[in-house]
Amino acid sequence: MTQGNTSLYLSPEWLPDGDHIVVSRSGLFGAAKLQVYHVKRSRPMSLMQTPSTFKTVGAAVSPDGRYLWYAGRTGDWTYNALFPKV
């Protein structure tokens, strides 16, 4: 699907049409961004315009393909992250 060897690809998810896959792609030191690849084309399509420090990973697609859920964060990921108290 791609010939890039300097990028990291995370959490791939097929779209219901079977012709597209959404994946989080990052450079060796960059923030992961959601992109969509077509099975027969090597150029990705970006899904959203976000600040360069905003990371997006873990795409999940609804069965009808209308909705896409993902995790997003500005800053570094941490293993034992502290969430706000409710």
Backbone as CSV, one residue per row, in Angstrom:
resi,resn,N_x,N_y,N_z,CA_x,CA_y,CA_z,C_x,C_y,C_z
1,MET,0.818,-1.195,0.000,0.000,0.000,0.000,0.862,1.258,0.000
2,THR,2.015,1.196,0.630,2.912,2.345,0.629,4.341,1.845,0.517
3,GLN,5.198,2.711,0.034,6.600,2.346,-0.104,7.476,3.149,0.844
4,GLY,6.864,3.867,1.756,7.619,4.677,2.708,8.372,3.815,3.700
5,ASN,9.649,4.075,3.857,10.419,3.297,4.821,10.988,4.172,5.935
6,THR,10.634,5.445,5.958,11.097,6.327,7.033,9.939,6.761,7.924
7,SER,8.786,6.144,7.767,7.614,6.498,8.563,7.218,5.332,9.464
8,LEU,6.504,5.678,10.533,5.927,4.678,11.431,4.423,4.657,11.184
9,TYR,3.844,3.463,11.074,2.420,3.313,10.817,1.788,2.605,12.012
10,LEU,0.743,3.217,12.582,0.104,2.692,13.787,-1.382,2.481,13.561
11,SER,-1.937,1.540,14.238,-3.377,1.273,14.349,-4.121,1.328,13.023
12,PRO,-3.777,0.467,12.055,-4.522,0.457,10.787,-5.937,-0.088,10.977
13,GLU,-6.859,0.443,10.198,-8.261,0.013,10.274,-8.861,0.092,8.872
14,TRP,-9.403,-1.018,8.388,-10.048,-1.023,7.077,-11.376,-0.276,7.143
15,LEU,-11.688,0.471,6.097,-13.007,1.086,5.969,-13.967,0.035,5.417
16,PRO,-15.271,0.174,5.664,-16.237,-0.846,5.242,-16.245,-1.121,3.737
17,ASP,-15.815,-0.171,2.901,-15.827,-0.409,1.455,-14.753,-1.397,1.007
18,GLY,-13.783,-1.709,1.868,-12.729,-2.653,1.536,-11.665,-2.117,0.604
19,ASP,-11.785,-0.868,0.172,-10.818,-0.257,-0.738,-9.920,0.758,-0.058
20,HIS,-10.223,1.116,1.170,-9.465,2.134,1.888,-9.062,1.627,3.267
21,ILE,-7.942,2.143,3.736,-7.485,1.836,5.083,-7.070,3.162,5.725
22,VAL,-7.468,3.367,6.983,-7.064,4.556,7.723,-5.982,4.125,8.706
23,VAL,-4.941,4.932,8.806,-3.787,4.590,9.626,-3.206,5.864,10.223
24,SER,-2.576,5.748,11.372,-1.838,6.869,11.957,-0.401,6.768,11.465
25,ARG,0.060,7.815,10.810,1.408,7.824,10.230,2.221,8.940,10.859
26,SER,3.469,8.625,11.204,4.358,9.650,11.736,5.757,9.421,11.203
27,GLY,6.543,10.488,11.220,7.956,10.364,10.918,8.654,9.815,12.150
28,LEU,9.955,9.721,12.085,10.688,9.171,13.225,10.535,10.013,14.483
29,PHE,10.344,11.322,14.338,10.207,12.187,15.510,8.966,13.069,15.450
30,GLY,8.062,12.825,14.524,6.892,13.679,14.371,5.665,13.123,15.055
31,ALA,4.636,13.940,15.095,3.359,13.534,15.680,2.593,12.661,14.694
32,ALA,1.957,11.607,15.175,1.163,10.713,14.331,-0.088,11.438,13.857
33,LYS,-0.404,11.294,12.572,-1.586,11.912,11.969,-2.386,10.849,11.233
34,LEU,-3.716,10.934,11.336,-4.574,9.995,10.612,-4.529,10.297,9.124
35,GLN,-4.355,9.257,8.328,-4.369,9.372,6.883,-5.116,8.184,6.302
36,VAL,-5.676,8.376,5.114,-6.403,7.316,4.427,-5.631,6.938,3.165
37,TYR,-5.463,5.622,2.974,-4.824,5.095,1.774,-5.835,4.286,0.976
38,HIS,-5.789,4.412,-0.337,-6.554,3.557,-1.233,-5.672,2.361,-1.562
39,VAL,-6.247,1.188,-1.725,-5.447,-0.020,-1.931,-4.626,0.016,-3.216
40,LYS,-5.029,0.792,-4.199,-4.312,0.827,-5.482,-3.514,2.101,-5.708
41,ARG,-3.532,3.026,-4.762,-2.768,4.269,-4.903,-1.848,4.413,-3.711
42,SER,-0.658,4.961,-3.925,0.296,5.063,-2.817,0.244,6.408,-2.097
43,ARG,-0.447,7.387,-2.642,-0.516,8.700,-1.988,-1.642,8.738,-0.968
44,PRO,-1.313,9.123,0.261,-2.363,9.181,1.292,-3.186,10.460,1.201
45,MET,-4.369,10.421,1.798,-5.207,11.596,1.958,-5.256,11.918,3.447
46,SER,-5.006,13.168,3.809,-5.122,13.576,5.204,-6.596,13.713,5.557
47,LEU,-6.943,13.354,6.775,-8.339,13.434,7.205,-8.694,14.765,7.837
48,MET,-7.718,15.447,8.426,-8.024,16.689,9.131,-6.799,17.583,9.190
49,GLN,-7.034,18.845,9.368,-5.962,19.810,9.575,-5.848,20.047,11.078
50,THR,-4.705,19.709,11.639,-4.490,19.868,13.078,-3.139,20.515,13.309
51,PRO,-2.913,21.098,14.476,-1.592,21.633,14.781,-0.532,20.539,14.690
52,SER,0.693,20.925,14.410,1.754,19.936,14.200,2.043,19.100,15.442
53,THR,1.674,19.574,16.623,1.939,18.830,17.851,0.764,17.947,18.282
54,PHE,-0.354,17.988,17.552,-1.539,17.201,17.901,-1.424,15.810,17.293
55,LYS,-1.404,14.774,18.132,-1.270,13.383,17.701,-2.643,12.739,17.606
56,THR,-2.850,11.925,16.574,-4.108,11.206,16.402,-3.803,9.744,16.117
57,VAL,-4.348,8.837,16.929,-4.108,7.399,16.777,-5.378,6.617,17.096
58,GLY,-5.356,5.323,16.798,-6.420,4.418,17.222,-7.728,4.598,16.497
59,ALA,-7.703,4.723,15.184,-8.933,4.922,14.431,-9.870,3.728,14.570
60,ALA,-11.152,4.024,14.715,-12.210,3.014,14.716,-13.336,3.547,13.845
61,VAL,-13.789,2.749,12.908,-14.780,3.178,11.932,-16.119,2.521,12.233
62,SER,-17.209,3.294,12.097,-18.539,2.717,12.295,-18.839,1.737,11.156
63,PRO,-19.716,0.778,11.380,-20.002,-0.233,10.357,-20.489,0.349,9.023
64,ASP,-21.188,1.490,9.064,-21.653,2.091,7.813,-20.628,3.044,7.202
65,GLY,-19.493,3.261,7.869,-18.437,4.118,7.332,-18.678,5.602,7.485
66,ARG,-19.740,6.005,8.166,-20.063,7.427,8.304,-19.268,8.110,9.405
67,TYR,-18.837,7.362,10.422,-18.187,7.966,11.574,-16.819,7.348,11.818
68,LEU,-15.937,8.167,12.354,-14.589,7.722,12.679,-14.251,8.238,14.072
69,TRP,-13.879,7.336,14.950,-13.458,7.713,16.291,-11.951,7.540,16.372
70,TYR,-11.309,8.362,17.189,-9.864,8.276,17.361,-9.473,8.917,18.678
71,ALA,-8.247,8.649,19.112,-7.693,9.301,20.292,-6.790,10.430,19.814
72,GLY,-6.880,11.559,20.475,-6.043,12.700,20.112,-5.468,13.353,21.346
73,ARG,-4.254,13.883,21.175,-3.591,14.513,22.314,-2.521,15.471,21.811
74,THR,-2.371,16.574,22.500,-1.258,17.482,22.274,-0.218,17.190,23.342
75,GLY,1.017,17.060,22.948,2.085,16.748,23.892,2.436,15.281,23.846
76,ASP,3.283,14.862,24.760,3.769,13.488,24.771,2.767,12.526,25.384
77,TRP,2.798,11.258,24.907,2.039,10.181,25.515,2.814,9.717,26.738
78,THR,2.109,9.302,27.755,2.784,8.782,28.936,2.163,7.443,29.313
79,TYR,2.956,6.609,29.943,2.490,5.265,30.296,1.421,5.318,31.388
80,ASN,1.674,6.009,32.463,0.727,6.118,33.572,0.165,7.528,33.616
81,ALA,-0.598,7.876,32.612,-1.155,9.220,32.510,-2.165,9.470,33.628
82,LEU,-2.156,10.656,34.170,-3.133,11.060,35.190,-4.249,11.814,34.490
83,PHE,-5.461,11.355,34.666,-6.612,11.996,34.061,-7.238,12.958,35.067
84,PRO,-7.961,13.969,34.563,-8.626,14.893,35.485,-9.608,14.159,36.383
85,LYS,-9.703,14.598,37.626,-10.680,14.002,38.540,-12.050,14.581,38.258
86,VAL,-13.029,13.723,38.314,-14.405,14.152,38.032,-15.147,14.411,39.311
